[in-house]
Amino acid sequence: QVFLEESGGGLVQSGGSLRLSCTASGIIRGINVMGWYRQAPGKQRELVASITRRGYTYHADSVKGRFTISRDNAANTAYLQMNSLKPEDTAVYYCAASRVDIVKVDYWGQGTQVTVSS
């Protein structure tokens, strides 16, 4: 079993910044990809960004140039730096981990709320 603990959500004004953290614990051997999904009210959960153990990254078009995912393998932690936040970024952000591919999530975090006020 793998446990994902998230932190860093909150309320911020439009144009502000937040950094999310996700630390994995438990039987983490074999986890290749970590990433972040988000789900806004009434919308489907969508992939925001992901990073492999080797450092290959993906960022959704909607966040490119504003969000940056990074990873500290030694600390089993992934980070999502979110800059120039917009009200449409408001959502619950979920950390995800996969042994193979981030679209096939093996483990989910509990979610952290990010609210951007206009």
Backbone bond lengths (Angstrom), bond angles and torsions (degrees), N, CA, C in turn:
res aa  C-N    CA-C-N  psi(-1)  N-CA   C-N-CA  omega(-1)  CA-C   N-CA-C  phi
1 Q - - - 1.468 - - 1.530 109.27 -
2 V 1.316 115.41 144.00 1.464 122.05 177.37 1.518 107.96 -122.13
3 F 1.311 115.61 136.40 1.453 121.22 178.10 1.517 108.82 -114.35
4 L 1.326 115.67 135.70 1.460 121.48 -179.71 1.522 108.45 -117.28
5 E 1.317 116.04 120.35 1.463 121.10 -179.31 1.521 109.40 -110.95
6 E 1.321 116.01 120.83 1.458 121.85 -177.90 1.513 111.02 -102.50
7 S 1.315 114.76 154.13 1.462 120.78 173.41 1.517 108.65 -155.50
8 G 1.343 115.43 162.68 1.459 119.76 172.50 1.508 116.19 109.13
9 G 1.320 118.75 -4.88 1.451 119.28 178.26 1.518 111.07 -72.13
10 G 1.331 114.63 174.94 1.450 118.63 178.41 1.506 112.21 159.25
11 L 1.327 114.45 -164.92 1.461 122.64 -179.36 1.523 109.23 -107.08
12 V 1.333 115.82 131.16 1.458 120.34 -179.06 1.521 108.41 -143.88
13 Q 1.312 116.03 153.29 1.458 120.12 177.14 1.525 110.82 -80.24
14 S 1.314 115.04 155.93 1.459 120.50 176.98 1.529 110.28 -53.74
15 G 1.335 115.47 134.10 1.453 121.15 -176.12 1.507 114.44 91.87
16 G 1.313 116.70 -9.31 1.456 121.28 -178.69 1.513 112.91 -82.35
17 S 1.331 115.09 -174.65 1.468 121.73 -176.76 1.517 111.00 -132.44
18 L 1.316 114.47 152.26 1.465 122.64 172.04 1.518 107.43 -145.16
19 R 1.334 115.99 154.53 1.455 120.07 172.86 1.523 108.55 -126.03
20 L 1.313 114.86 124.76 1.463 121.25 176.13 1.522 109.01 -96.65
21 S 1.328 114.62 144.48 1.462 120.95 175.67 1.513 109.04 -124.57
22 C 1.319 115.56 148.20 1.464 121.41 177.14 1.520 108.02 -140.74
23 T 1.327 115.76 116.87 1.461 121.10 -179.34 1.513 109.81 -110.37
24 A 1.329 115.27 128.41 1.459 121.45 179.75 1.523 110.24 -95.55
25 S 1.316 115.04 141.22 1.465 120.72 176.22 1.523 108.68 -141.93
26 G 1.315 115.22 168.03 1.459 120.26 -177.83 1.520 109.87 98.16
27 I 1.323 116.11 -145.26 1.468 121.36 -178.02 1.523 107.47 -86.42
28 I 1.331 115.84 82.05 1.462 120.96 -172.16 1.514 113.47 -92.24
29 R 1.328 116.69 -6.24 1.457 118.58 178.95 1.515 108.96 -61.20
30 G 1.302 117.04 131.97 1.449 120.96 179.40 1.512 114.18 98.77
31 I 1.339 116.97 -10.25 1.448 118.88 176.19 1.520 107.88 -73.83
32 N 1.318 116.76 121.09 1.459 121.36 -177.55 1.518 111.61 -99.91
33 V 1.306 115.77 -49.48 1.470 119.86 -172.06 1.521 110.30 -113.73
34 M 1.317 115.05 137.17 1.464 121.33 169.93 1.520 108.02 -123.00
35 G 1.304 115.07 150.49 1.453 116.99 -178.27 1.511 112.47 -163.94
36 W 1.313 114.26 -176.26 1.462 121.69 -179.83 1.524 109.42 -129.99
37 Y 1.313 114.95 131.63 1.451 122.93 169.05 1.527 106.65 -110.72
38 R 1.331 115.74 163.95 1.456 119.72 172.16 1.518 109.52 -141.97
39 Q 1.333 113.78 153.72 1.457 120.14 178.47 1.508 109.42 -139.34
40 A 1.321 115.25 117.72 1.460 121.70 176.36 1.520 108.74 -92.26
41 P 1.317 118.11 157.33 1.473 121.11 -179.90 1.525 111.74 -54.97
42 G 1.324 115.92 128.64 1.454 121.15 177.79 1.512 115.27 77.33
43 K 1.326 116.73 5.37 1.468 120.08 -179.19 1.515 110.83 -121.11
44 Q 1.327 115.16 162.10 1.459 120.29 177.66 1.528 110.69 -75.98
45 R 1.318 115.02 154.04 1.460 119.60 175.33 1.523 108.42 -67.69
46 E 1.328 116.52 136.22 1.464 120.89 -177.59 1.521 110.36 -130.07
47 L 1.313 115.17 148.15 1.457 121.47 177.85 1.523 109.49 -76.72
48 V 1.316 115.69 129.51 1.457 121.75 -179.45 1.528 110.92 -99.24
49 A 1.312 116.96 -49.49 1.464 121.14 -177.00 1.521 109.00 -162.44
50 S 1.337 115.07 156.09 1.458 119.81 176.75 1.525 109.26 -149.34
51 I 1.338 114.55 161.58 1.462 120.42 179.93 1.517 108.67 -149.66
52 T 1.326 115.83 134.18 1.457 120.15 178.14 1.519 110.01 -86.46
53 R 1.325 114.81 170.23 1.460 119.51 179.10 1.533 110.89 -60.58
54 R 1.332 116.19 -29.97 1.460 119.98 -179.95 1.516 112.69 -84.29
55 G 1.336 116.85 -5.80 1.453 119.31 175.09 1.510 116.18 100.30
56 Y 1.323 117.14 7.45 1.462 119.33 176.07 1.527 108.18 -74.64
57 T 1.329 115.51 132.02 1.462 119.71 -174.21 1.518 112.27 -118.34
58 Y 1.319 113.83 156.56 1.460 123.43 172.28 1.518 107.15 -134.70
59 H 1.334 116.00 136.79 1.461 121.45 173.50 1.525 108.16 -131.45
60 A 1.315 116.94 133.50 1.456 120.91 176.54 1.529 109.82 -62.31
61 D 1.319 115.85 150.41 1.467 120.42 -178.42 1.529 111.28 -56.03
62 S 1.318 116.61 -35.79 1.461 120.93 -175.61 1.529 113.29 -66.80
63 V 1.329 117.41 -16.36 1.470 120.20 -177.14 1.524 112.63 -121.09
64 K 1.318 118.12 -3.47 1.469 120.83 -179.47 1.521 110.30 -57.80
65 G 1.319 114.72 135.36 1.456 120.34 -179.47 1.514 113.79 84.90
66 R 1.341 117.26 -10.49 1.472 121.10 179.90 1.526 111.77 -118.31
67 F 1.315 116.86 -38.60 1.462 122.02 -178.68 1.527 109.04 -108.35
68 T 1.326 115.74 146.34 1.459 121.18 176.51 1.518 109.20 -137.14
69 I 1.334 115.30 126.13 1.460 119.97 176.37 1.517 108.93 -97.04
70 S 1.314 115.96 143.09 1.461 121.19 176.51 1.524 108.40 -144.99
71 R 1.333 114.71 173.14 1.466 117.62 -173.80 1.516 109.39 -152.07
72 D 1.313 115.33 141.14 1.454 123.26 172.83 1.514 106.93 -115.82
73 N 1.318 117.19 99.18 1.465 120.33 -175.24 1.535 111.50 -63.73
74 A 1.304 116.57 -36.38 1.469 119.70 -178.73 1.531 111.19 -63.67
75 A 1.338 115.95 -32.47 1.463 120.91 -179.40 1.524 112.18 -97.33
76 N 1.337 116.42 1.06 1.468 121.37 -178.77 1.523 111.51 52.71
77 T 1.318 115.04 41.21 1.461 120.41 -173.95 1.528 110.70 -129.97
78 A 1.314 114.83 137.52 1.462 121.94 173.00 1.521 108.30 -113.62
79 Y 1.319 114.34 148.30 1.456 120.68 -178.46 1.532 110.09 -125.93
80 L 1.308 115.93 148.79 1.460 120.89 172.41 1.526 107.31 -128.38
81 Q 1.324 115.52 105.86 1.453 121.14 176.28 1.524 107.99 -86.34
82 M 1.318 115.87 120.75 1.467 120.92 -176.38 1.531 108.80 -116.22
83 N 1.317 115.84 114.16 1.460 122.08 178.84 1.530 110.09 -114.76
84 S 1.308 116.23 164.79 1.473 122.18 178.43 1.528 110.76 49.05
85 L 1.303 116.10 47.27 1.463 120.99 -176.46 1.520 111.28 -64.26
86 K 1.334 114.40 145.17 1.451 122.60 -179.42 1.529 109.04 -120.24
87 P 1.321 117.60 157.36 1.476 119.46 177.23 1.537 112.34 -55.52
88 E 1.327 116.90 -32.90 1.469 119.29 179.87 1.524 113.22 -71.48
89 D 1.322 117.87 -6.62 1.466 121.03 173.68 1.533 111.34 -82.84
90 T 1.306 117.22 -6.70 1.459 121.28 179.49 1.530 110.32 -61.53
91 A 1.322 115.78 124.31 1.466 121.10 -176.84 1.523 108.50 -176.91
92 V 1.330 114.75 171.06 1.458 120.34 165.82 1.524 106.67 -88.57
93 Y 1.317 116.22 126.79 1.456 122.01 -179.08 1.527 108.86 -101.66
94 Y 1.331 115.11 128.70 1.459 121.85 -177.40 1.522 110.04 -115.12
95 C 1.312 115.39 129.25 1.457 119.99 171.27 1.519 107.96 -77.61
96 A 1.329 115.83 144.66 1.460 121.00 -179.54 1.518 109.46 -137.60
97 A 1.319 115.51 150.80 1.465 120.67 177.60 1.517 109.32 -139.48
98 S 1.332 114.50 145.07 1.456 119.79 -178.45 1.516 110.44 -143.64
99 R 1.317 115.34 148.21 1.463 119.84 174.76 1.520 111.19 -79.72
100 V 1.317 116.44 -22.88 1.464 118.63 -172.49 1.523 111.84 -122.21
101 D 1.315 116.30 -62.99 1.455 121.25 -170.55 1.518 107.58 -143.88
102 I 1.321 116.44 138.82 1.461 119.62 -174.14 1.518 112.03 -66.40
103 V 1.330 118.51 -18.36 1.467 118.86 177.06 1.524 110.88 -78.80
104 K 1.309 116.60 -10.53 1.471 121.92 175.22 1.525 107.11 -116.88
105 V 1.322 114.47 80.56 1.452 120.94 -173.05 1.520 110.71 -73.93
106 D 1.307 115.47 130.80 1.467 120.87 176.40 1.537 111.76 -93.50
107 Y 1.322 115.65 -32.82 1.466 119.72 -176.76 1.528 110.03 -139.78
108 W 1.341 114.23 143.64 1.458 121.58 178.46 1.518 110.09 -121.08
109 G 1.341 115.49 147.64 1.448 120.66 167.10 1.520 109.61 -82.38
110 Q 1.329 115.58 177.27 1.460 119.99 -175.91 1.523 112.41 -81.91
111 G 1.323 117.00 -15.32 1.455 120.98 179.10 1.511 112.08 98.45
112 T 1.314 115.69 146.05 1.456 121.61 176.35 1.533 108.31 -136.98
113 Q 1.318 115.52 135.58 1.462 120.69 -175.36 1.529 110.75 -80.93
114 V 1.329 115.12 131.84 1.461 121.69 171.32 1.530 106.64 -120.00
115 T 1.318 116.09 122.66 1.459 121.66 179.55 1.514 109.28 -123.42
116 V 1.334 115.99 125.07 1.460 121.43 179.99 1.523 108.14 -114.06
117 S 1.302 116.16 117.80 1.464 120.68 -179.03 1.526 110.06 -91.78
118 S 1.323 114.85 147.71 1.471 119.75 -178.56 1.519 111.87 -88.77
